[in-house]
Amino acid sequence: MSKQKVSRAADWTVAPMSVHLHVPMPPGVAPPVPLPHVEIPTPMQYPPGKWAHAFTKSVFHKGTTLALDGHDCGVGILHVSVPPLPANLLLALIIPFSSRKMNFSASTVLMDGSATGVSDHLGVPTPMSACAEPISLPVVFPITNSLNTVNVGATVGDLLAGWAGIAVSAVFDSIFEATLGRFFEKKAFDLGMMVVGKFLGFGPDPKGVAKFAAKAAVGLLMGAVNHVRTGKGSYSVGAGNRVYGIKFSVKTDGKGGKTIGVKVWGFGHKSGSEVNFGGHSPSGGHAAEITPVLLPQEKPL
């Protein structure tokens, strides 16, 4: 278990450097080439990217909400090429399509029904990703969260799932290649998938599905490892976000008992339900139970 700092909406993120294609002004002076770019620091709650944010609604620390799994600072992050002159014409597209997204979460620490997003630079590194070409770069950290006094535990599975998602993202990003022709396709494609993925909880494109599958596979693998090591195991896979979703789980207690769970939430309801089948009752028979799952009430941290 890795101790990770929570990130507040007011925490500031810093990207040391990113790489983008550079088309000098006036055009035709030189062919497009990848050049380093400096990105401005942004708060987690960066106003231009509000639609891509994922924050708690009823859990607070130091008076502000906390970042959840999949949080993205969003679009409109200002970039400056190095050197700054001649100016980069492509910044007119790079800035509106920018992204600064969390890759890691603490899956066992739920806030408002979602896993807590984590990004820590003091302990085991769990970086956020900055937009770049040809691949997104995991080089961003919300550096001011080191002052927060709340920590959550990220499991080995959480850490492996985060890095698996980064690796899958790099593979799919590289398919587009860092060429001028593919640049426009990639930006349009990313925007469409970001919008749809915001509602599904993960992008419906191959990249989004592959990242979801990779993280799910890691979770299943860690459950299998625990089962072999201790006789107890927990396997789960689901899809969704804070608004709606579904999750299937199987748990074994090491004594021959097995519980199959189905959890559904959303569509405006303040509570969901978890239906467990096949668990052993104290009398030795099989039990089936429905347990209400209430969303947390306002809880300052």
TORMINU-626363 format. One record per residue (C-alpha): residue number from 1; residue in three letters; z, x, y. Coordinates in steps of 0.02 Angstrom, whole numbers, plus 32768, in hexadecimal, padded with zeros to 4 digits. Each point is the difference from the previous one (the first is absolute). Example, Ala and Ser with C-alpha at 12.3 -4.5 7.8 and 13.67 -1.06 7.14 Angstrom:
REM TORMINU-626363
(1; "Ala"; (8186; 8267; 7F1F)) (2; "Ser"; (7FDF; 8045; 80AC)) 
REM end
This chain:
REM TORMINU-626363
(1; "Met"; (8000; 8000; 8000)) (2; "Ser"; (7FCD; 8046; 80A9)) (3; "Lys"; (8062; 7FD1; 809B)) (4; "Gln"; (7F87; 7FC8; 8088)) (5; "Lys"; (8019; 7FCA; 80B4)) (6; "Val"; (7FCC; 7F52; 8037)) (7; "Ser"; (7F89; 7FF6; 8093)) (8; "Arg"; (8021; 7F8E; 8093)) (9; "Ala"; (7F7B; 7FAC; 8069)) (10; "Ala"; (8037; 8071; 808F)) (11; "Asp"; (7FED; 80A4; 7F9F)) (12; "Trp"; (7F74; 8074; 8037)) (13; "Thr"; (7F79; 8045; 7F8E)) (14; "Val"; (7FAA; 80A8; 8017)) (15; "Ala"; (7F5D; 803D; 7FB3)) (16; "Pro"; (7FED; 80BC; 8019)) (17; "Met"; (7F42; 7FFD; 7FED)) (18; "Ser"; (7F72; 7F9C; 7FB3)) (19; "Val"; (7F48; 8023; 7FE1)) (20; "His"; (7F70; 7F92; 803B)) (21; "Leu"; (7F45; 800C; 8015)) (22; "His"; (7FCF; 803B; 80AD)) (23; "Val"; (7F60; 7FCA; 8057)) (24; "Pro"; (7FFB; 8059; 80AA)) (25; "Met"; (7FD2; 7FAD; 80A3)) (26; "Pro"; (7F73; 7FFD; 802F)) (27; "Pro"; (7FBD; 7FD9; 7F51)) (28; "Gly"; (7F80; 8074; 7FB3)) (29; "Val"; (8054; 809E; 8040)) (30; "Ala"; (8041; 802B; 7F52)) (31; "Pro"; (8009; 7FAD; 7F54)) (32; "Pro"; (80A1; 7FA3; 7FD1)) (33; "Val"; (8085; 8072; 7FB9)) (34; "Pro"; (80B5; 7FE4; 7FC9)) (35; "Leu"; (807A; 803E; 8084)) (36; "Pro"; (80BE; 7FF9; 800F)) (37; "His"; (8046; 7F76; 806D)) (38; "Val"; (80AB; 7FE9; 804E)) (39; "Glu"; (804A; 7F51; 7FEF)) (40; "Ile"; (8082; 7FBD; 8078)) (41; "Pro"; (80AE; 7FDA; 7FBD)) (42; "Thr"; (801B; 7F45; 7FE7)) (43; "Pro"; (8096; 7F92; 7FDE)) (44; "Met"; (8001; 7FA8; 7F57)) (45; "Gln"; (7FEC; 7F5F; 8063)) (46; "Tyr"; (7F63; 803A; 805A)) (47; "Pro"; (7FC6; 7F68; 8067)) (48; "Pro"; (7F42; 800D; 7FE4)) (49; "Gly"; (8019; 7FFD; 7F43)) (50; "Lys"; (8075; 7F6C; 7FF9)) (51; "Trp"; (7F98; 7F9E; 7F83)) (52; "Ala"; (800F; 808F; 7F80)) (53; "His"; (80BD; 8011; 800E)) (54; "Ala"; (807C; 7FD8; 7F75)) (55; "Phe"; (80B2; 7FEF; 8041)) (56; "Thr"; (809B; 7FA4; 7FC9)) (57; "Lys"; (8027; 7F5B; 8053)) (58; "Ser"; (80BA; 7FF0; 7FDC)) (59; "Val"; (803C; 80B1; 7FDA)) (60; "Phe"; (8029; 8074; 8091)) (61; "His"; (803F; 80B0; 801F)) (62; "Lys"; (8037; 8036; 80AD)) (63; "Gly"; (7FBD; 7F5D; 8043)) (64; "Thr"; (7F4D; 800F; 7FC1)) (65; "Thr"; (7F9F; 7FC9; 7F66)) (66; "Leu"; (7FD2; 8076; 7F72)) (67; "Ala"; (7F59; 8034; 7FB6)) (68; "Leu"; (7FCD; 7FB7; 7F58)) (69; "Asp"; (7F8A; 8039; 7F77)) (70; "Gly"; (7F4C; 800E; 803F)) (71; "His"; (802D; 8008; 80B8)) (72; "Asp"; (7F73; 8042; 806E)) (73; "Cys"; (8017; 8033; 80B6)) (74; "Gly"; (7F51; 7FBD; 8013)) (75; "Val"; (7F6A; 8015; 806D)) (76; "Gly"; (7FEA; 8048; 80AE)) (77; "Ile"; (8052; 80AA; 7FE4)) (78; "Leu"; (7FBB; 8077; 8083)) (79; "His"; (7FAA; 809F; 7FC3)) (80; "Val"; (7FC8; 809D; 805C)) (81; "Ser"; (7F89; 807B; 7FAE)) (82; "Val"; (8023; 80BB; 7FFD)) (83; "Pro"; (7FB1; 8040; 806C)) (84; "Pro"; (8000; 7F63; 806E)) (85; "Leu"; (7F56; 8027; 804C)) (86; "Pro"; (7F79; 7FD0; 7FE3)) (87; "Ala"; (8048; 7F53; 7FE4)) (88; "Asn"; (7FEE; 7FB0; 7F54)) (89; "Leu"; (7F92; 7F65; 8006)) (90; "Leu"; (8047; 7FC2; 7F5A)) (91; "Leu"; (80AC; 7FE9; 804D)) (92; "Ala"; (7FBF; 7F58; 803A)) (93; "Leu"; (8007; 7FCE; 7F46)) (94; "Ile"; (8089; 8073; 7FBF)) (95; "Ile"; (8086; 7FBD; 8075)) (96; "Pro"; (7FE2; 7F44; 7FE3)) (97; "Phe"; (7FFF; 801E; 7F43)) (98; "Ser"; (8094; 8078; 7FF9)) (99; "Ser"; (808D; 7FF0; 7F83)) (100; "Arg"; (80AC; 804D; 7FDF)) (101; "Lys"; (8043; 7FB5; 7F60)) (102; "Met"; (809A; 8011; 7F92)) (103; "Asn"; (7FDC; 8039; 7F4E)) (104; "Phe"; (80AD; 7FF5; 7FB2)) (105; "Ser"; (8083; 7F7B; 7FE3)) (106; "Ala"; (80A9; 7FE6; 7FAE)) (107; "Ser"; (7FD1; 7F7A; 7F83)) (108; "Thr"; (80B3; 7FDA; 7FCC)) (109; "Val"; (803A; 7FE0; 80B4)) (110; "Leu"; (7FB8; 7F5B; 803A)) (111; "Met"; (800B; 7FC3; 80B3)) (112; "Asp"; (7FC0; 7F52; 8025)) (113; "Gly"; (7FB5; 8000; 7F52)) (114; "Ser"; (7F98; 80A0; 8015)) (115; "Ala"; (801C; 80B4; 7FCD)) (116; "Thr"; (8045; 806E; 808B)) (117; "Gly"; (7F80; 8078; 8048)) (118; "Val"; (8037; 80B6; 8006)) (119; "Ser"; (7FC1; 80A0; 8050)) (120; "Asp"; (8079; 8092; 8007)) (121; "His"; (7FE4; 80B4; 8039)) (122; "Leu"; (80B0; 8043; 7FE1)) (123; "Gly"; (8012; 7FE1; 7F46)) (124; "Val"; (7F76; 7FE7; 7F7F)) (125; "Pro"; (7F66; 7FF0; 8070)) (126; "Thr"; (7FB2; 7F52; 8002)) (127; "Pro"; (7F79; 800A; 8086)) (128; "Met"; (7F9D; 7F77; 8052)) (129; "Ser"; (7F42; 8014; 8008)) (130; "Ala"; (7F96; 801C; 809A)) (131; "Cys"; (7F4C; 7FC6; 8008)) (132; "Ala"; (7F84; 808F; 7FEF)) (133; "Glu"; (7F58; 8032; 7FB7)) (134; "Pro"; (7FD3; 8019; 7F77)) (135; "Ile"; (80AC; 7FCA; 7FBE)) (136; "Ser"; (80A0; 7FBD; 804C)) (137; "Leu"; (8084; 8087; 8016)) (138; "Pro"; (80B7; 7FEA; 7FCA)) (139; "Val"; (8048; 8062; 8092)) (140; "Val"; (805D; 7F7E; 8069)) (141; "Phe"; (80BD; 7FE7; 800A)) (142; "Pro"; (806D; 7F8D; 806B)) (143; "Ile"; (8066; 8094; 803A)) (144; "Thr"; (8084; 7F9E; 8061)) (145; "Asn"; (803A; 7FA4; 7F63)) (146; "Ser"; (8069; 809A; 7FDA)) (147; "Leu"; (807C; 7FB4; 807D)) (148; "Asn"; (8010; 7F60; 7F9B)) (149; "Thr"; (809F; 7FEB; 7F9A)) (150; "Val"; (7FB9; 7F90; 7F77)) (151; "Asn"; (7FB6; 804D; 7F62)) (152; "Val"; (7FAC; 7FAC; 7F6C)) (153; "Gly"; (7FDC; 8045; 7F53)) (154; "Ala"; (7F4D; 8022; 7FCA)) (155; "Thr"; (7FEE; 8014; 7F44)) (156; "Val"; (7F95; 8083; 7FAA)) (157; "Gly"; (7F86; 7F73; 7FDC)) (158; "Asp"; (7FF9; 7FD4; 80BA)) (159; "Leu"; (7FD7; 80B4; 802D)) (160; "Leu"; (7F7B; 8010; 7F78)) (161; "Ala"; (7FB5; 7F59; 8033)) (162; "Gly"; (7FF2; 8038; 80B5)) (163; "Trp"; (7FA8; 80A2; 7FD4)) (164; "Ala"; (7F90; 7FA5; 7F84)) (165; "Gly"; (7FCB; 7F8B; 808C)) (166; "Ile"; (7FDB; 8094; 8072)) (167; "Ala"; (7F97; 8053; 7F77)) (168; "Val"; (7F9D; 7F61; 7FDD)) (169; "Ser"; (7FE3; 7FE8; 80BA)) (170; "Ala"; (7FBC; 80B2; 800E)) (171; "Val"; (7F87; 7FE3; 7F71)) (172; "Phe"; (7FB9; 7F61; 804A)) (173; "Asp"; (7FFB; 8045; 80B0)) (174; "Ser"; (7F9C; 8097; 7FC5)) (175; "Ile"; (7F7E; 7F8E; 7FB1)) (176; "Phe"; (7FC9; 7FCD; 80AE)) (177; "Glu"; (7FE2; 80B6; 802E)) (178; "Ala"; (8019; 8047; 80AE)) (179; "Thr"; (7F50; 7FDC; 803F)) (180; "Leu"; (7FCE; 7FA5; 809C)) (181; "Gly"; (7FA0; 7F79; 7FA4)) (182; "Arg"; (8091; 7FD7; 7F8B)) (183; "Phe"; (807E; 800B; 808F)) (184; "Phe"; (7FCB; 7F58; 8049)) (185; "Glu"; (7FFE; 7FAE; 7F54)) (186; "Lys"; (80AE; 8041; 7FDA)) (187; "Lys"; (804B; 7FC3; 80A3)) (188; "Ala"; (7FB7; 7F51; 7FEE)) (189; "Phe"; (8033; 7FF8; 7F49)) (190; "Asp"; (80B2; 803C; 8024)) (191; "Leu"; (8019; 7F7E; 8088)) (192; "Gly"; (7FC8; 7F71; 7F91)) (193; "Met"; (806E; 8038; 7F71)) (194; "Met"; (8096; 8019; 8072)) (195; "Val"; (7FF1; 7F4E; 803F)) (196; "Val"; (7FEF; 7FB3; 7F52)) (197; "Gly"; (8082; 8075; 7FB5)) (198; "Lys"; (807D; 7FC9; 8084)) (199; "Phe"; (8001; 7F54; 7FB0)) (200; "Leu"; (7FF4; 8033; 7F48)) (201; "Gly"; (8082; 808B; 8006)) (202; "Phe"; (7F7E; 807F; 7FC9)) (203; "Gly"; (7F49; 8019; 8029)) (204; "Pro"; (7F82; 7FA6; 7F90)) (205; "Asp"; (7F8A; 8096; 800D)) (206; "Pro"; (7FF7; 8081; 7F72)) (207; "Lys"; (8071; 8076; 8061)) (208; "Gly"; (8087; 7F7D; 801B)) (209; "Val"; (7FF8; 7FC1; 7F4D)) (210; "Ala"; (8005; 80B2; 7FBC)) (211; "Lys"; (8098; 802C; 806A)) (212; "Phe"; (8058; 7F61; 7FC7)) (213; "Ala"; (7FD5; 8027; 7F4A)) (214; "Ala"; (803A; 80B4; 800F)) (215; "Lys"; (80A8; 7FCC; 8046)) (216; "Ala"; (8013; 7F78; 7F7C)) (217; "Ala"; (7FD6; 807E; 7F77)) (218; "Val"; (8085; 8078; 803F)) (219; "Gly"; (8081; 7F74; 7FFF)) (220; "Leu"; (7FD4; 7FD1; 7F4D)) (221; "Leu"; (8006; 80B8; 7FCB)) (222; "Met"; (80AD; 8019; 804C)) (223; "Gly"; (803D; 7F63; 7FA8)) (224; "Ala"; (7FC0; 8045; 7F5B)) (225; "Val"; (8054; 80A8; 801E)) (226; "Asn"; (80A7; 7FAB; 8022)) (227; "His"; (7FEA; 7F94; 7F66)) (228; "Val"; (7FE5; 8098; 7F90)) (229; "Arg"; (808F; 8060; 8051)) (230; "Thr"; (8085; 7F7A; 8009)) (231; "Gly"; (7FC3; 7F6E; 7F98)) (232; "Lys"; (7FF9; 7F99; 809E)) (233; "Gly"; (7F62; 7FE0; 8061)) (234; "Ser"; (7FBB; 7F9C; 8090)) (235; "Tyr"; (7F46; 7FE0; 8015)) (236; "Ser"; (7FB7; 7F9E; 8090)) (237; "Val"; (7F5C; 7FE4; 8059)) (238; "Gly"; (7FD7; 7F8E; 8090)) (239; "Ala"; (7F97; 7FE1; 8098)) (240; "Gly"; (8022; 7FB8; 80AA)) (241; "Asn"; (805C; 8020; 80A2)) (242; "Arg"; (8091; 7FB7; 8062)) (243; "Val"; (7FA5; 7F5A; 8014)) (244; "Tyr"; (7FD2; 7FD9; 7F4B)) (245; "Gly"; (7FED; 8055; 7F59)) (246; "Ile"; (8024; 8002; 7F46)) (247; "Lys"; (805A; 807C; 7F91)) (248; "Phe"; (800C; 800D; 7F43)) (249; "Ser"; (8089; 8066; 7FAE)) (250; "Val"; (8042; 802D; 7F54)) (251; "Lys"; (80AF; 8047; 7FE7)) (252; "Thr"; (8055; 8040; 7F63)) (253; "Asp"; (80BC; 8018; 7FF5)) (254; "Gly"; (8006; 8080; 7F73)) (255; "Lys"; (8055; 7F83; 7F8C)) (256; "Gly"; (7F68; 7FA1; 7FC6)) (257; "Gly"; (7FFF; 7F8B; 8095)) (258; "Lys"; (7F61; 7FE7; 8064)) (259; "Thr"; (7FE4; 7F9F; 80A0)) (260; "Ile"; (7F56; 7FCE; 8042)) (261; "Gly"; (8002; 7FD1; 80B7)) (262; "Val"; (7F87; 7FAB; 8075)) (263; "Lys"; (8025; 7FFE; 80BA)) (264; "Val"; (7F97; 7FA1; 807E)) (265; "Trp"; (8022; 7FF8; 80BA)) (266; "Gly"; (7FB0; 7FCD; 80A2)) (267; "Phe"; (7F9A; 7F78; 8053)) (268; "Gly"; (8087; 7FE2; 8082)) (269; "His"; (8090; 7FE8; 7F84)) (270; "Lys"; (80A3; 8057; 8028)) (271; "Ser"; (8028; 8016; 7F48)) (272; "Gly"; (7FA4; 8023; 7F61)) (273; "Ser"; (8031; 7FF7; 7F4A)) (274; "Glu"; (8006; 8077; 7F70)) (275; "Val"; (7FE7; 7FB8; 7F53)) (276; "Asn"; (8042; 8069; 7F70)) (277; "Phe"; (7FCC; 7FDC; 7F4D)) (278; "Gly"; (803C; 8048; 7F5D)) (279; "Gly"; (80A3; 804E; 8037)) (280; "His"; (808B; 7FFD; 7F7F)) (281; "Ser"; (808F; 7F89; 8028)) (282; "Pro"; (80B6; 802A; 7FD6)) (283; "Ser"; (7FF4; 7F8F; 7F67)) (284; "Gly"; (7F74; 8069; 7FBA)) (285; "Gly"; (7F75; 7F82; 8021)) (286; "His"; (7F77; 800D; 8080)) (287; "Ala"; (801B; 7FCF; 80B4)) (288; "Ala"; (7F8D; 7FC9; 808A)) (289; "Glu"; (8041; 7FFB; 80B2)) (290; "Ile"; (7FC2; 7FE1; 80AE)) (291; "Thr"; (8055; 8067; 8085)) (292; "Pro"; (7FE5; 7FD7; 80B8)) (293; "Val"; (7FCB; 8095; 8068)) (294; "Leu"; (8032; 7FEB; 80B5)) (295; "Leu"; (7FB9; 8067; 808D)) (296; "Pro"; (8086; 8068; 8056)) (297; "Gln"; (8055; 7FBA; 809A)) (298; "Glu"; (8011; 8063; 80A0)) (299; "Lys"; (805B; 809F; 7FD3)) (300; "Pro"; (801B; 808C; 807D)) (301; "Leu"; (8001; 80AF; 7FB4)) 
REM end
